[in-house]
């Protein structure tokens, strides 16, 4: 017997609802509901969908993310193409690919653009709760917009998404906000950080010592309890911000205040990449243990130029879908079950051709119809098929019994109405009672 093959650790199947599995990963019904909800929210806010490749030149991420980051140093799946020797990488995030596409196709020629994308990303890290080697991101970008109004609009759009998904701001998710200022201000803060941490090098952990001269901002984001007091006393970026940067952040806050959205200014909220500037934000939760960040974003006015394009203001965010769906499961958000409108019951296999013609007409009329088709009844009794119909969540069972078909009829049996009576409908007039099913 051949060896049973299994998925790569940290790369998971997304299975239909009801399929048994050992883990608690979300089923495909929740994914589809999430994607439909995202589509609705994005469309209402004027964002356009796009898709970029999952394989990009390695240099895109080395230049876009930086050689001194954990992602590039440790986590990327990279290889040399056996055909031409090109250095290729499975994308570890989506933003760099979107910016590459905008530059390559001159997509902002006619003005600013709002875009969004959903897809898999890959990082070679230790799988843990809500974090996998292949996971999926929602990536949203507002490209070509310089003002704080778009920063605030993007954050408010996320609030709309949370509400549409059944999450409450406060009990379930909270907004944290900061400003990274402009490059010169960050450079002054960076120098102050290096000097400060050099004076306390004996208190740094291994990651802190490694990042001291390559990416000192990331030290501020440490989760090591032993370093919290050291980090709290470190020089603050806010003390190095100029008037224009302070004004930009104040304008964002003014919109959020007017919209009644609570937030916390978190001076330790940073991004370790040089192209980030001004507004940065995170939505966090207490429901997922120490892995509290649900969504993170910020302004990155320097990335287009860093990737060979013209200077272009931009802001966006990334959201890990697995972690968000895990949060929805943790707090018990009800997710609609994709139940069919009707379920066909066939006691006799001889009726199958006639029944399939009727079901095809119903589906073309816009109804969702399911059928247990293993040899028509497949040996299942009428009672067993009706039990399956009820378990499917369908609103009606369509019973194609021998007596009904002999008269050119089908029985419509309501499954979700108390004291509802069955009725007979002519097979020759499917379009008429299709409307009846739709409006029931």
N, C-alpha and C positions, 0 to 999 in steps of 0.2 A: 504493500500500500504506500502511495506517495506521501511524502512529508507534508503536513498541513502548513500552509503559509499564513503568516499574520502580518498586520500592518507594522510599519516602522514605529518604534517607540516614540511617542510624542506627536504622531501624525494619526488622526482619528477619523473613523467613518462617521458620517452624519446620517442616521438611519430613520426610516419612517416611524411615526407614532405607533406604539403597540408592539414593535419588534423588541424582544427581550435582549438586554445587554447588562453587563456586569457593572459598568460605571454609571455615573449620573450625568453624562453629557446630554445637552439639549437635543431633542429630536428635530427632524426636518420641518415639522409643522411649525415649531417655534421660529425657526430660521426664516421660513417663508413669510410668516406674519411680521417678523421684524423687518424684513426687506420691503414688504409692501408699505409698512408704516413709514420707513425712511423715505421711500419714493414719494409718498404723499407730502411729507413735511418739506422735502427738498424742492419739489415742484412748486409748492406754495410760496417758497422764498426765492424763486427764480434761479435755482441751481440746475445745471445741465449735467447729465450722466456721461461719463467717459470710461474707457477701459484701456489700460496700458499693459504691456507684456509682463509676465512674471519673471522672465530672464532679461537682464540688462547687462551692459558692459560693467565689469568690476570697477573701472575708473569712475563711473558715475557715483558710486557710493563712497569711494575713497575721497573724491573731491567734495561730494555733497555732505557726507556725514563726518569725515575726518579720520585720518589714520590713527589718531590717539584715542579713539573711542572703543569701548568694549565691543560694540557691534562689529566694527571692522577688524579689530584685533582678534576676537575670539569666536564670534557668533555667525559669520556669514558662510553660506554654502557656496564655495567658489571652485572653479576648475578651468583647465585649458581646453578649448574646443579641439577635438581630435582631427577636424577637417582643415582648419586654418590657423590653429594656435591662439585664437582670440581668448582673452581672459574674460570669463562670464561668471555671473552670480545670480542665484535665486534671490529675488528682491527681499531685503529685510524690512523694508517699509515702502510706502507708496508715493510719498510726496516728491522725492527726487525724480522718479519716473514721470510724474505729471509735469514737473517743471521742464524736464528734458523734452517732453512732447510739445509743450507750449513753444519752446525755443525752436525746435526742429521744424515745426509746421507754421511758425510765425502766427500762432493762434490769436495773439492779442493785437493783431494789426488794426482791427476795427474797433478796438477799445477793450476795457476791462471785461473779465469773464468770471462767472461763478461756476464751479464744477464740483462733482462728487463722484466717488468710485468705491466699490466694494470688491474685495478679493483676497486671496490667500497671500500670506507673507511667511518668510522662513528664517528661523534663527536657531543656531546650534547651541541650545542651552538646556540645562537640566529641567525636564518636565516637572511641573508642580501644579497645585490647584489654580486653574484658570490660565496657566501659561504652558504653551506647547511648542514643539519644534515647527510644526505648521499650524498657524492660526490665521485668523481672518480679521481684516480691519475695514472699518468705514473711514474713508479719508475725504475731507471736505476742504476746499480751498477757494478763497476770494482773491483773485489775481488782478493786479493793476489798480487797486484801491489804496490810497495812502492814509486816509483819515481815520480818526478814532470812532467815527460813526459806524463804520463797517466792522470794526473790532467788537463793538457793543452788539451790533445786529447778529453777528455770528454766535455770540454767547447767548443772546436771547433766543436764537433759533434752537440751540441745544435745550433750553428750558422747554420749548414747545415739543421737542422730541421726547424729553422725559415724561411730560404730561401725557402725550399720546401713547406712551408705553406703559403708563400706570405708575410711574415713579413720582414721588413727591419731593420737592425741594425742601430740605430741612431734615425730615425724618429719614430719608433714603439717600440723598446726595446733597453735597454742599459745594459751593463755588469758592475757590481761592484764586487770588489775583496778585500780580506783581508787574513791575516794569524793569526791563533789562537795560533801558536807556539806549544810547547810541555807542558805536564801536569805541570812540575815544574815552567815553565815560566807563565803559566796561574794562578797557585796558588799564585805566587808573585803578579801578577796583581790583582787578586781577593782580596788579603789582603789589597792592596793599595786602591781599590775601597771601601771596607767596611769602612776603616778608613775615607776616604774622605766623603762618604755619611753620616756616623754617625755625622760628623761635620756640615752637612747641613740637618739634619733629618727634620727640620721644613719646608723645601722646597719640601719634597717628598710627592707624592700623596699616596693614599691608596695602590695601587699596588706596588709602590716603597718601602713603609715601609714593606709590606709583603715579598717582595723579598730580602730585604737588607741582611739577614743572611742565606737565603736558596739558592738564585740564583741571585746574584747582577749583573751578566752580562746582565740579561734581562732588568735591569733598563736602560741600554744604548740604548735599542731598543724602548723606550717609544715614543708614538705618542702625548703625552700631550704637547701642546705648552708652557705651563707655566714652564715646566722642561727643555726646550731645552738649555737655557744658562747654567744651572747647569750641564747638561750632556756634553756639549761641553768642559767645563773646567775640566772634570773628568780625572784621570790618563789614559794614553794611553797604550794599550797593546803593541804597537810597541816599546815602551821604555823598555820593559822587554824581548824582543826577543833576543835569542842567535844567534851566527853566523850561525849555521846549519839551523835554521828556516828562517833566512833572505836569505840564499843562496837558499833554496827550493823555496821560493816565487819569487826570482829573476829569477830562471830557468823557472818557469811557465810564468812569464811576458815576458821572452825572446822569447819563442815560440809564444805567442800571438802577440808580436810585429812583429816577422818575418812573421806571417800569415796576418798581416794588420788588426787585430781585435782590435778596440779601447776599453778601459776599464778605470775605475776609482778606485783607491785604496780608500776604505772607511773604516777608522779606527773604525767606530761605527758598522760595520757589524759583528755580533757575533752569536754564537749558545749557548744556555743555558745549554747544556748537556755535562757532563764531558768527554765523550768518543771522542768528536770532537777534532781535532788537525790540525795544519798546514793550508792548503788551505781551504777557504770557499768562496762561491760566490753566487750572486743572479743576475737574469735578471729582470729588473724593467721596468715599463712603466708609462707614464703620461696620458694614455688614459682611465684609470679606476678609476679616482678620487684618494681618499686617500689609496685605496687598491691597491698599486702599484706593489707588488711583483708577478711576473708571475711564477718564477721557482727559487728554492733554493737548494744548495747542498754544499758538503764539504767532507773533508777527516775525517774518523772515525776509526783510527787504534786501538782504545781501545775497540770497541764494541764486537768483537768476544770473547775476554777474559772475558768481563763482563757477557756474556751469557753462559759461561762454555766451550768455545772453546780454541784452541791454539791462541796465539798472531798472528794476521793476518792483514796486511795493507789493507785498503779498502777506496774507494771514490765513491760517488754516488750523485744523485739528485732526488728530487720529484717535480712533476709538476701537479697542479690542472687543470684537463681537462675542467671543466665548466668555470673556469676563462679564460683559454686560448681561448676557443671557443667564449666566450663573447667578448674578445679583437678582434678576427677576425671579428665578427659581427660589432663591434664599428667602425673599420677602413674600413669596406666594402670589405674585401677580397672575391673575387668570388670563390664560392665553386661549383665544378662540380655537375650537377644534374644527378642522376643515371637513365638516360632515357633508355628504351628498344631499341633493334635494330628494332623491328617490332611490330605492333599492329594488331591483327586479328579482322576483321569486318565480322559479320555473320548476314545477313539479315533474315535468315530462321533457326529456331531451328532444323529442320530436318537434317541440314547439320552437326550438332555438332559431331557425331561420326567420320565422315570422316575428319573433320577439326582437331579434337584433335589428330588423328594419325599423320597428317602432322606437327602440332605444336610440338609434342613429338619428331619427327625426327629432326626438326630444333633445338630444345633445346639440343638434344644429339650431334648435330653438333657444339655446343658451342655458339649459339646465344641466346639472351634474348628476349623472346616474351611474350607479355601481351595480354589478351583477356578479353573483357567485356562479362561475361558468364552468366548473369542473364537471364536464359531461352533463351540462344543464344542472341537474340536481346533484350529480356526482354521488348518488346514493343517499344524499341528505334528504330527510323528510321535509314536508311542508312546515312542520313545527320548528325543525332545526334551522331552516332557511329564514323563517320569520324571526327567530332569535338572532341570527346574524344581521338581519336587516335592522333590528332594534339596536344592536350593539354598534352598528355603523354610525348611529346618530342621525340617520336620514329622517326627514319629516314624513315621508310616505313609503309604504311598500306597494309595489305594483305586482299584483298576483296574476300571472298568466296561466290560469288553470285550464284543464281540458274542457270543462263546461263553458267557461267564459269564451275561450277561443272558438268553440263551435258556433257561438253566436256572434263572433266578430267583436268581442268585448274584452276589457281588462278591468280588474277590480283595483280601485284606489283605496288603500287602507291607511288612514292617518295614524301615525305612531307617536305624536307629541301632543295630541289634543285630548283632554279629558272628556270621556263620554262621546267621542266623535264617532260617527257612523260611516261605514263603508259605502262607496258608491261605484256604480258601473259606468264605464265610458267606452265609446266606440273606437276601435283601432283605426278606422278609416278617417277619423277626425282628430288626429294627434295634435295638430296645431291649436285646436280649440282648448283642449284640456291641458295642454302645456302651459297656456296662459293661466289657467286655473291653479296649477301647481306653483307657478311663479308668484302669484299674488296671495297664496294661502299663508 
